[in-house]
Amino acid sequence: MSNSILITGASGVLGRAIVSAFVEAGVTVRQGVRNLNSAKAGVPAVRWDYADPSTIAPALDGIDALLLMAPPLDAEAVAKLTPAIVAAKSAGLSHILLISAFGANYNEQAPLRVIEHLVIGSGIPYTILRPNFFMENFSEGFLAGSIKAQNGIFLAAGDGKTSFISIDDIAAVALAAFQKPLTGVELDLTGPESLDHTEAAGFISEAAGRPVAYHALTEEQMAAGARAAGLPESTIAYMAVLYSIVRGGFAAGITPVVGEVTGRPPLTFAEFARRNAAAWR
């Protein structure tokens, strides 16, 4: 296993879970964050800012491996991550793990798929993880606010099903990928079941102790809401693509990878909701 791992995006929802899992397992990690005040206390941290490429090489100094994450919903991810991949190769890293997204490999023009090819072509031993939508989007991500304030989930997801996955399961697979190690592989990560958003709302309602409903929006309504929230047009366009994939049924696939890699079954949505009930109360 690599001696020291830099975890980018360490202050995000997934990044925090990965840092905690690695530290608990006794792995030496360094957090890469834009704002050092957002880093987990007691764990070494350095500035890592895609908008400031001068932060990248210093952050890799003394590092053996890299866990790389793109900024969420960023259409400019290729331009932002390319310098990091080049720097990782120059630093002679022994392993690079990319957090991509479920289904990215079905669209060769998708930004994350282009980044996958850059990582694979870098010559560094690599692991590609493609997790589906996070369960935690409902408890601490972009959907949490409307659930708590409006008892609602407002998306243009239609009645499409999604094999939601917990960030804890993603973190466990990432840890195993470095420990074993698992290199030269591309792994699609999902939860154990596929649910539509009405079914997800039902589990949240049961855990929260009050009704929470899914409201199916048109793509135009979702875009208008995102625009009113101040999101940039590139992010709105990215969201539109993501939820067209959900509506089309392409986020419904289930894989056995979490269980095969970690030796334990992935978290069910019902258990996730029970564990996170406090987030909606």
PyMOL commands that set and color helices and strands:
alter all, ss='L'
color gray80, all
select helices_A, chain A and resi 13-24+36-38+53-60+77-90+104-106+111-120+135-137+144-150+167-179+197-208+219-228+233-247+257-262+269-275+277-280
alter helices_A, ss='H'
color red, helices_A
select strands_A, chain A and resi 5-8+29-33+45-47+65-69+95-99+126-131+152-155+185-189+213-216
alter strands_A, ss='S'
color yellow, strands_A
deselect
rebuild
show_as cartoon
